[in-house]
Amino acid sequence: MNRLIIPLLFAIGFQLPAFGQGTLTPSGAPAPTMKSLAQIEPRIPVSYEEYYIGSPGSYYLTTNLTGASAGNPYGIFIASDNVTVDLNGFTVQGGSGSSVGVYISGSHTNIVIRNGIITGWGINGVDWTHPSFPPQNVVLEHLTVSLNGQSGINTANGYVVSDCSIQNNGGAGIALLGNGSLIIGNTLAGNNSANGASSGGIVVEGLNNRIEGNHVTGSGSAGYGIAFNFVGDTNNVIVRNSVSGNGANNYSTAGGSGNDWGPIGTAATSTSPWANISH
């Protein structure tokens, strides 16, 4: 019976009540809902060698960079304060006649370089050269620096070098050429491949630096694991490092004065939490 009533109601014009739907007038012009490219990736891409950074900002590599000849002496040239360079896992590769992988010009400050490989440069991996106006406040982290003709990394003032792998460079793995830097948690192997008698894994030529928690091996048969080159290298702190492969030359404590060394011994005999291990 119900099946007959419902179609009949519609047949005689029965209508359900209608409800208001509100205004149909648009509230305003449509607005963009997607982010711009600058909002998605606000950093500046680097895609060719001898890249000159002359303005503050955050930069990132999009490919490997190769300095193949004397015509391309630098991989990246930094001439500005307040710069971050993310190598983004790529390689800054030197070639015949090349000079420096990453060069910091003048007394620029607040610079960060991280996350990639710097290798095969004719002189140094990371460097600066202005004697009167050295860079300040530079952070180098998570880098692999290898097979450069002289030093892997040269520091100036107020550097932090951490969690880097520094291997098989012709001169020092890290040369502390300035003051007030922290060298912590790095692995250095096979540096001083040119076998310089005054070079080695970590060479200190400055004041008020802290060298802590680094592992240094095989720094040339005539070189040192950790060494001080000048008598005036004072007020440095050297603790919790482990050095092997250079025998009596694992540590050279004679070059500086007034430095604070953790005791040097073996892991089995050292009782101080600040001890430097020699093996």
Secondary structure, 3 states (H helix, E strand, C coil): CHHHHHHHHHHCCCCCCCCCCCCCCCCCCCCCCCCCHHHHCCCEEECCCCEEECCCEEEEECCCEEECCCCCCEEEEECCCCEEEECCCCEEEECCCCCEEEEECCCCEEEEEEEEEEECCCCEEEECCCCCCCCEEEEEEEEEEECCCCCCEEECEEEEEECCEEECCCCCCEEECCCCCEEECCEEECCCCCCCCCCEEEEECCCCCEEECCEEECCCCCCEEEEECCCCCCCCEEECCEEECCHHHCEECCCCCCCEECCEECCCCCCCCCCEEEC
